[in-house]
Amino acid sequence: MGTRRTGREIALKALYQADIRGPEPQEEFWSFFERSPADSQARAFARKLVMGVLAERDVFDRQLAEVLEHWSVARLSHVDHNVLRLALYELRYLQDVPARVTMDEAIELAKRYGDRDSGRFVNGVLDELVGRLGLRSKGEGEAQIKAE
């Protein structure tokens, strides 16, 4: 498994833990990264994702609320909610990750850790968000340059 994929999984688990334990991460929360069996690069990527999501949590939740039809952010499962938050962070702040990669990775996380409908749900929400944010082609130019 790749470094970033592993980092995303660690980040999802950490954010899930934060949702269960409460809004303010404590020392044991941050030690979660050190206890992870992943390599230091994956742990560092996970920490970056988590810190970014925690800093922008309210903004991301407002953006999610705008696209959820007949649903509310409060009704999202912890897994789906945090997969979507992670994807929003990547879409907005990690310029080296193409939008389609972010979406594919989020869908896979949702399928692996969510319920049987999570993959389709996350796909639909992210597709709408990417369109609204004008990020559909994000990273495609860089990916093309790197491939050449």
C-alpha positions in Angstrom: 0.0 0.0 0.0 1.3 3.5 -0.9 2.4 6.1 1.6 -0.4 8.5 1.0 -3.1 5.8 1.0 -1.8 4.5 4.3 -1.7 8.1 5.6 -5.3 8.6 4.5 -6.4 5.5 6.5 -4.5 6.6 9.6 -6.1 10.1 9.3 -9.6 8.7 8.9 -9.1 6.5 12.0 -7.8 9.5 14.0 -10.7 11.7 12.9 -13.2 9.0 13.8 -11.6 8.7 17.2 -11.7 12.5 17.6 -15.5 12.5 16.8 -16.1 9.8 19.3 -14.0 11.3 22.1 -15.0 14.9 21.6 -13.9 18.1 19.8 -10.6 18.9 21.4 -7.8 16.4 20.7 -5.9 15.4 23.8 -2.4 14.0 24.2 -3.5 10.4 23.7 -5.1 11.5 20.4 -1.7 12.8 19.0 0.1 9.7 20.3 -2.2 7.7 18.0 0.1 8.6 15.2 3.2 7.4 17.0 1.6 4.1 17.8 0.7 3.5 14.2 2.7 0.7 12.5 3.0 2.8 9.3 6.3 4.3 8.2 7.2 7.9 9.3 6.2 9.4 5.9 2.7 7.9 6.1 2.3 9.1 9.7 3.5 12.6 8.8 1.0 12.7 5.8 -1.8 11.6 8.2 -0.9 14.2 10.7 -0.9 16.9 8.0 -4.4 15.8 6.9 -5.8 15.6 10.4 -4.4 19.0 11.4 -5.8 20.5 8.2 -9.2 19.0 8.6 -9.4 20.0 12.3 -8.5 23.6 11.3 -11.1 23.8 8.6 -13.8 21.5 10.0 -16.5 24.2 10.3 -15.8 25.5 6.7 -15.9 21.9 5.3 -19.2 21.2 7.2 -20.8 24.3 5.7 -19.7 23.2 2.2 -21.1 19.8 2.8 -24.4 21.1 4.1 -24.8 23.1 0.8 -24.6 20.0 -1.3 -26.5 17.4 0.8 -30.0 17.1 -0.6 -32.6 15.8 1.8 -29.9 15.1 4.4 -28.0 17.0 7.0 -24.4 16.9 8.1 -25.5 15.8 11.6 -27.0 12.7 10.0 -23.8 11.6 8.3 -22.0 8.5 9.7 -18.7 9.3 11.3 -16.9 7.5 8.6 -18.7 9.1 5.6 -18.4 12.5 7.3 -14.7 12.3 7.8 -14.0 10.7 4.4 -15.7 13.8 2.9 -13.8 16.2 5.2 -10.5 14.5 4.2 -11.3 14.8 0.5 -12.3 18.4 0.9 -8.9 19.2 2.5 -7.1 17.4 -0.3 -9.1 19.1 -3.0 -8.6 22.6 -1.6 -5.1 22.4 -0.2 -3.0 19.7 -1.7 -2.3 21.1 -5.2 -0.1 18.1 -6.2 -3.0 15.6 -5.9 -5.4 15.6 -8.9 -9.1 15.8 -8.1 -9.8 12.5 -9.7 -7.2 10.8 -7.4 -8.7 12.4 -4.3 -12.1 11.3 -5.3 -11.0 7.7 -6.1 -9.1 7.4 -2.8 -12.1 8.8 -0.8 -14.5 6.4 -2.5 -12.2 3.5 -1.7 -11.9 4.6 2.0 -15.7 4.8 2.2 -16.1 1.4 0.7 -13.6 -0.1 3.0 -14.7 1.5 6.3 -18.3 2.6 5.7 -21.5 0.7 5.0 -22.5 -0.9 1.7 -23.8 2.4 0.3 -20.9 4.7 1.4 -18.9 4.5 -1.8 -21.8 5.6 -4.0 -22.8 8.3 -1.5 -19.3 9.7 -1.2 -18.9 9.6 -5.0 -22.1 11.6 -5.5 -21.3 14.2 -2.8 -17.8 14.7 -4.0 -18.8 14.9 -7.7 -21.2 17.8 -6.8 -18.6 19.5 -4.6 -15.9 19.3 -7.2 -18.2 20.8 -9.8 -19.3 23.6 -7.5 -15.8 24.4 -6.4 -14.6 24.4 -10.0 -12.0 21.8 -9.2 -12.9 19.1 -11.8 -9.6 19.5 -13.7 -7.4 20.2 -10.6 -4.0 18.7 -11.0 -4.6 17.3 -14.5 -2.0 19.6 -16.0 0.6 18.7 -13.5 -0.2 15.0 -14.0 0.2 15.4 -17.7 3.5 17.2 -17.3 4.8 14.5 -14.9 3.8 11.8 -17.3 5.7 13.3 -20.3 
